[in-house]
Amino acid sequence: MEVPPEAPPTPSPTAVPEAWQIPDERPRVRPGDSPGTGDRIFLGLSIGSGTLVLVIMGLVGAFLGYRAFEALSDAGFDFLTVQAWEPSTHHFGIAAVLFGTVLIGLTAVIVAVPLAIGTALYISEYAPRRLQRTFVSLVDLMAAVPSVVYGLWGAFFLQGHVIDISRFVSKYFGWFPPFSVNDTDGRVDPDNPLSSPTVYTSSTFIAGLVVGMMITPIVSSIMREAFMQAPPGEREGAYALGATRWGMIRAVVLPYGRGGMIGGTMLGLGRALGETIAVYMIISPVFTIQWHVLQNGAISVSSLIALRYGESQGLALSALFAAGFALFLMTLVVNFVASTIVARSRSGAGSEA
C-alpha cells in the first residue's frame, strides 16, 4: 500500500518571508575568543604606559622625600608652623610660604572661574557654528603661551595699570581685613596723594591676576567639553516646555556640566599652586603670613625655590627639597580630588533620548 506524500506545511500567516528577514548582526568574535595580535599589543602598551607614569611619579616623590629627609629631621614639626626661612640658623619653616601659595592660587581661581564659565558657555551655546572651531583654537593657543610671557606682561604692563583698581578696592572695601593695606605707620590712606603707589605693587592680587589669566584656557577647555556633551534630548525637551536659551542652559547644561566645572576648577587650582616664573617675576618676597592681598609682598613655594636654589647647599638645599616635597603632595591631592570628581560626575553620560 503506497503512502501518500505529505502535504507541504501551510505557511503561518505571521511568518516573515526569508527575503525580509534581518541578517544576524551579532559579533563574529565571541567574548570567549582570544584577542587578536593588534588587541594584545594595544593592551600591553596601555598597561605599560599607565604603569610607567605611576612609577615615574612615585620615583619623583621618593627622590624629593629622600633629599628632604635631612631638613625634615632637623626641623621636625616646626617645619609646618615656623614662618621664617633661615636654614643657616636652623630656624626655617613653610607656614608663610604655604599660606602665600594657597592665597595666590585661590585668587587666581576666583579670577579664572567666571571668565572660564563665560568663555565655555559662549563657545558651546552662543557662538555661530562656523566660528566655534576658531574660538576653540584661540583658547587652546592661549594655554600654549609660555609662562614667562605672562610674567613679563604682568610685571611691565598689568602692574602699572592695576594700582588704581587696588587703591579703589582698598578705599571702599578696606573694612574687610584682606582688602586693607598697611605700612610701617599703620593703615595707608588711599586718598592721600603723598602715599607711595609702590605699596600696592608686587602683591598677591597682581600675582593672582596673572596666574588666573594663565589657567583660564585650561579651565575653560574642560568646562566647554562638559557643556557640549549635554544630552540633545534634554535640550530639546527644555525648549519644548517653553524654556528660553538661558533657561535651557540653567536647567540642562549647567547641572549636566557641574562635575566638569568643579573638576576644571580644581585642576586649575593645582596648576596655579605650582606656577613659578610668572609669580617670581611679580612678587616681592616676604617670609611672614601676608593675608593683605592688595599689599606689597607675597611668597609661594615655587618662587621660593627659584629664588634660593642657586645659593643653597647642604641643609638649605635640603630645606628647599622639603618645600618642594610639600608642594608635590599638595598638588597631588588637589589633582586626585579633581579627577575623582570628574570621573564620578554625570558629564559624558549618554542620553536616553
C-alpha positions, 0 to 999 in steps of 0.5 A: 500500500503506497503512502501518500506524500505529505502535504507541504506545511501551510505557511503561518500567516505571521511568518516573515518571508526569508527575503525580509528577514534581518541578517544576524548582526551579532559579533563574529568574535565571541567574548570567549575568543582570544584577542587578536595580535593588534588587541594584545599589543594595544593592551600591553602598551596601555598597561605599560604606559599607565604603569610607567607614569605611576612609577615615574611619579612615585620615583619623583616623590621618593627622590624629593622625600629622600633629599628632604629627609635631612631638613625634615629631621632637623626641623621636625614639626616646626617645619609646618608652623615656623614662618621664617626661612633661615636654614643657616640658623636652623630656624626655617619653616613653610607656614608663610610660604604655604599660606602665600601659595594657597592665597595666590592660587585661590585668587587666581581661581576666583579670577579664572572661574567666571571668565572660564564659565563665560568663555565655555558657555559662549563657545558651546551655546552662543557662538555661530557654528562656523566660528566655534572651531576658531574660538576653540583654537584661540583658547587652546593657543592661549594655554600654549603661551609660555609662562614667562610671557605672562610674567613679563606682561604682568610685571611691565604692563598689568602692574602699572595699570592695576594700582588704581583698581587696588587703591579703589578696592582698598578705599571702599572695601578696606573694612574687610581685613584682606582688602586693607593695606598697611605700612610701617605707620599703620593703615595707608590712606588711599586718598592721600596723594603723598602715599607711595603707589609702590605699596600696592605693587608686587602683591598677591592680587597682581600675582593672582591676576596673572596666574588666573589669566594663565589657567583660564584656557585650561579651565575653560577647555574642560568646562566647554567639553562638559557643556557640549556633551549635554544630552540633545534630548534634554535640550530639546525637551527644555525648549519644548516646555517653553524654556528660553536659551538661558533657561535651557542652559540653567536647567540642562547644561549647567547641572549636566556640566557641574562635575566638569566645572568643579573638576576644571576648577580644581585642576586649575587650582593645582596648576596655579599652586605650582606656577613659578616664573610668572609669580617670581617675576611679580612678587616681592618676597616676604617670609611672614603670613601676608593675608593683605592681598592688595599689599606689597609682598607675597611668597609661594613655594615655587618662587621660593625655590627659584629664588634660593636654589642657586645659593643653597647647599647642604641643609638649605638645599635640603630645606628647599627639597622639603618645600618642594616635597610639600608642594608635590603632595599638595598638588597631588591631592588637589589633582586626585580630588579633581579627577575623582570628581570628574570621573564620578560626575554625570558629564559624558553620560549618554542620553536616553533620548 
